[in-house]
Amino acid sequence: MRTGLSQHTSLRQELRVNPRLYQAMDMLYMPMMDLQQHLKQELLANPFLELLEPEEEAPEQQTAEKEKEQKEKAEEVDWEEILLNGFEVGGTREQYEQLEYTEPVTVESRDLIDHLREQLQMLVLTPRQLLLTEEFLGNINEEGYLAASLEEILHSVNLLMAGHVRRAGDDGEGGDDGEENPEDGQGGGNGPGHLTQASATPSVAASSPSSPPFYTMAEAEAMLTVIQRLDPSGIGARDLRECLLIQLIELADTSSLTYRLVSEAFPDLIAHRWNDLAKRFAVEPVAVQ
């Protein structure tokens, strides 16, 4: 019989359950009343335990949830039903003609012409000059340029003057006819002599000293100069060149190279012919640019 010491190595698996796990499982299956009673007992037995009450939701979280709810409600709105409320598919127009609509209120707007008219009212102008200025203002486009020539403006305002003279002559003849006896046949309104006299009235009235004379080109040019001195600078110009010249004159820059380029060589300036302009004005191309 052999006696001695020997060492053996063996591997085996054992399952050991943590006692705390048993306790947690027991608490998991407890009824609510038993669980509350168990928690109270644990709190009394262990002074280091503390019962935490559920925290209230943060204001930011509440706001976010409210916004989310409102957004969901807005998405659920049936806009088609709202738009078609009161309307029947296939209905006739007469069914809706008696609906009351709010009349849109016109908001007073102050545009460029109003701005110019306010400046002209501050000047000492005669009624005759004011009539001519209104003709000019009516021909200024949205960009501030004069959209008509002086000849066209003169023709238009003189036609207006001729109409006033013609109406004044007709009113005068009507007063004379009322004073005459219609039975004696003299000065009657139906005779050929009356038609000849009426047709000649505008020319006679226009040339008479009592009637206002028609506008001249000198008056139109003078009034255009007045308008071109208003704000904004360059208003009433007939083209880009004149607009730039007006602005340079207002800046008292008539002796500069810029004024000479715009005044004397504007086509070359627009075409960017820098070398030709430099030779013409005896300067470097950089100075022209």
Helices and strands as residue ranges (DSSP letters): H 19-28, H 32-45, H 59-75, H 79-83, G 93-96, H 112-121, H 127-137, H 150-179, H 192-207, H 217-228, H 240-250, H 257-264, H 266-270, H 274-281, H 285-288
